Structure formats: C-alpha cells, structure tokens
Amino acid sequence: MYQFGKWVSKHHVLVMIIAIILAVPSVFGLIYTRTNYDILAYLPDDAESVQGLKVIDEAFGSTGIGMLVFENAPDKEIDKVVEKIKHVDGVGSVLWLRDLVDNVIPVEMLPDELAEMVYRDEYTLIAINLEGSTAEDRTLAAVNSIEQIVDESKQAYKFSGLSPIISDMINVANSEKGLYILLAVVLSTIVLALALKSVFIPVIFLIGIGFGVLYNMGTNYFLGEISYITKAIAAVLQLGVTMDFSIFLFHRYEEERESYDHIEAMARAIKYTATSVSAAALTTIASFLALISMKLTLGQDIGIVMAKGVLLGVICTLTILPSLILIFDPLIHKFQHKTILPEFDKFSDVITKKPIIMVLIGLILVIPAVYGQIHTEVYYKVDRGLPQDMKSIVALNEMKDVYDMQATHLVAINENVPESDAKEMINRIKEVPGVNWVIGYEDIVGPMLPKEMLPEEAKEVFYNGGYERIFINSSYAVATDEVAEQMKEIKDIMKEYDQDAYMAGEAPLTDDLINISDVDFKNVNILSVLIVLIIIAISFKSISLPIILVGVIELAISCNMGIPAYTGTVICFISSIVIGCVQLGSTVDYAILLTSRFKEELAVADDKKEAMRIALSSTAKSIVTSALSFFGATVGVTMISRIDIISSLTGMMARGALISMAVILCILPSVLLICEPLIRKTTFKWCEN
C-alpha cells in the first residue's frame, strides 16, 4: 500500500481530475435511477399473496383499486365523470353500480344490501381498477389524471387507495429530500468544526465523502431502481459511517508531517490508514451484506447500496481525500482554533480505576435492555407511518368512518365454477365475522338483470382471463389479528369450491409481510453477528475478542431497540429488522479501534490498567468525534422527515451512535481489563505488535 500511497500523493492533481470526470456520469446515473415507493413490491415471488397478485394482474390488468367517493353528487353527474375516467390511460375498468343498474331505477327500489355498498347518506362510492403495479409511473399518472377530471367536474370528492397514497407520499418525499443532505452536511460540519483543530478540514472531509456518495448513488442506475427508504438514508448513512475513516487518515497525516514532507507523510498516512481501517470497513460491509439474506428483498436493496457505499467511501478516503488535503494543505493549517472536546485523561483514569463497577453496570443494563427490546411494538400498515394530513389519508379515514371500509380483499376463482356454487360461496363469505359486503357477478346480477343483458364492458369487471373476480369489504384493519383470522376463514371457504382460488389485496400482502419479517429479523441478526464474529476473529487471531466486542455492541443495540418500549413508541417493522445490522456495522469499528490501541500499548507497558488508560485517552476523541458526526448526519433527517418510516429509522441510527459510543467508552475498557487473562490465552501473539 505504500507504493500506492506514494503514487496518489505524487499525482494528487491527476487524481482529482479523474474524480471530477467520473462524477459526470454519476450525476446522470443519480438522476435516471428510478425510485420505488411501494414496500409491498419487495415481497418474495413465492409468497401466496404475491402469487394471487400475479394471477389477478394477468387476468384483469391489475389488483390496484382506487376508491372514489362523491359527496352530494347526482348519479347523472357521476356518470359523466365515470365515462371520462374509463378513458384514462392506466385505468382498466370502473365498478359503478349504474353501469349495471340503469339510472331510471331509484335507489329506494334497489336491494338494501346492494344500495348500502354504494350509497351512504350523502356519499356515493365507485371503485376504479388501476392497471400496472401500485407505484408504477403509468399508474401514478392515472391517479393524477383522475383527480384532475374530478376537480374539473366541480364535484366534492375523496380519493384513496394504495396508489393515491403513494402518489401523495412521493410529493412529500420530494419536498424533503434536498433537505436531508443539506441538514446532514450542515450538522456534520458544525460537529467537525468544533471537534477538530482546523475550520477548513470539515469542508474537505465532506467534499471527499461527497464524491463517494455521488458515485454510490450514480451506480445505483445499474440496479434498475432503489426503494425510497434506501434513497432517503443511503447518503446520510454513508456520510456517517465513512467519516471516521477520513478522521483517521487526517490524524495520521498530521502525525507523519512532523517527521516527513507532505508527499511522504501522505504516502505513509495512506498506508497505515488502509491497514487500520481494513477490518473495520470489512465488518461494516459484511454487516450490510447480511441484509441480502432477507426474504423481503428490500433488505437486498438496502444491503447492496450501503455495502457499495462503504466500499466506495474507503476508496475515496484513500484517493480523493488525500489529494484534497494536499491541494488545500495551506488553507487547512491557516485557519486553526482550539477544539471544544476535552482531553480524556481524567475520564480514562476514572473508567480504568475500578473496572468491576462498569462491568456490573453493563450486566445490570442487560435486563431492562433485553426486556425492552422484546416488548417493543412494531407496525406494518403503510398508511400509519405517513402524514395524517395528506389528502389521500384524510380520504381513507373518512371512508373508514362512512363505509366501515378498513380493507378490500380481491378473490379470483376459476370461471368454470358453477354459478350456483359461486353464489353459495359468496353467501358463506358474507357470514364471516367482519365482512361488510361482497360484490360478485352472481351477487349483483342474480334477480336484477339477466346475464345475457349485461353489457360486455361490465362483464369484464368480473370475468377475464379464465377467472371470476370477487370484491370483499372488511371492517377489520390491515395488519391486525382479526383480519388475519378473517382471511384464513375466507381462504378455507374459497378452497372448498376451487382449490386453485387466489386472494390478493393490501391485507393479504401485509399478512405475508408480517410473517416474512418475523423470520427475517431473526435470520439477518444472527447472520450479521456470525459474519462480524468471524472477521474479528481473523483480524485479531482470537477466539475470545470477537465474543467480547460483539457482545458489547449487542448490548448497545438492545438498549437502542428497547427504548421505544419504555417511551410507548411503536416503530416501523423496517427499523426493527435493519437497525441491528446498521448499528453493528457502523459502530463496531469504534470497538476495534480501542481494542487495537490497547493491544499496542500492552506490547510496551507492563501494567494493563496503564495500557488501557493510554489507549482510552488516545482513542476517545476520535470515537466521540466520529459518533457525533454520525449523530449529526442522521438526526437532521429525523427532525424534518414527515414520513415516519424514514424518521424512525434515522432516529434510531442517531440514538444508536450515541449509545454505542457510551457503551464502548465506558463498559468495553472494563470488560477488556477483566477478561485480559482470558484474551491472552485465546489470542495468538496478543501482546506483540
């Protein structure tokens, strides 16, 4: 690495020219990378609800349903609007009662059950079948067109469903996304400016990391698309995770400048930085890659992007950042000031004086931390984590009140099922607890209209692609035990009449999401811990150190994940799955840094307490600076994001950085001191450099 460092140092201007050239295609890649806003789209293909989704999509064009409710609108005016909506690109069909029953028949003459499906007080309901996937560009464009048509009609209305909700969410996310990076940069700059001696070096750090972030986001183009969650957190997380690599390089450069000229000092700094951060970077990358094992492919999305981001961050730290430091070295050393961070000598004395006390504190913390982690509640409903003043959410809540419409299930049965059997099945489903109404071909046509007289367009709402489609309205909310039991009972009835019948909709998809996420949570955390254990074991050639370091970090993770149970906060399920990997991967390098320095000091000191005192006082400032910059990079997003999935995740990251910092500085030194005899016996060449 020395020869590589020498080349970078000598050709630092050329390195910057290459960096700027590579930034150009990265900008285009960033602009043209599609963002997916539909979490349910990341369910695995073998999930039963996804299979049902595909069957109904192929037969009827889509499972996407938009619910449009008119207020105090005459049926004749609604007819005009419906006719225009039918011609919107992206609309498959419109389920409007008056297409089946003529306007000349007054509402009072319709069967009560049929009338109540559509008419409630001054409200009138129509269902719009949207083609394409929920968050597809064409579908979202159709949503906008529908809203424009109804606006032009001057009729009062409410419009909701997954696609309208996602359309509103995109508007919220787009209004915030520029602020994420801005706040992360501003807060990180403030932290670094106060923690480091140079006012100018934070700017250099952020420019260097900025290139890495740009390359990472630009190369996402080759993934086809990324989730909005990944897009929101990737840049700030990459900034926070790779900042400590930059700090280490600069500190080493400053140290080497005392003995060598700028070029030689930087060459040596690159060499030692590459060696020192390799284990930390590898554990961070491996921890993110563990997310790929999730059956919910959102983990693959986040894992690949973040692992790639850390790798590119390390490369930029060893190439672009050294070049920037050499170019702007005069400015860096011109604007100097005292840091606000204290020296940690007295702190180190206190921590190392009676290690047994801190170990006991750590053991006592385990009980409330684990209890809290077990009892932290999570939510799975898409709309729960969104701003409740969005027009689609307001509409959804009003529909729930007026029509008792919590969830809509879609059922597809073979069209060859006899009409009498289908009618019997529908009647049985109506008796299932929580089912408000069922709309099937036989249920509507029946005595009202001979089958042969039904318009072909209306028939296609119910029959297509070899299947009959049935709509079921549930009064049970999505992601509840009640709706899960209801769906199980409906499925049992369906299978009696058609073994190949399918059910789809938000509730079935969410039910599969819950079951898959429970498994993912266990698997991902176990895998990430195992990978990090192996990497640390190889790096330190030790059996005991991996268990000690990971154990301490896991205590910090449990504390972080347990806090919501005591504050009464319900967190998004994504946070519960991802935060363990993220916190482990992004803060384990603090533990590695302290342990490595302790090992170095033991090689030249006879007293282990003195060795730890020196190690702790020497590394504490770097650990605190890195943790605070990570906190600054993520807490800004938490403060401004109105989307709870994003604010919850970044909030736990920010809090996790501080908790990990506290645990590593206060508890890990004591654990290492008490376990040092064991470490000595189970580590190859423990006290040798």
Summary of the structure (lengths in Angstrom):
residues: 689
radius of gyration: 30.0
end to end distance: 18.8
largest distance: 99.6
contacts: 2508
relative contact order: 0.13
helix: 72%
strand: 10%
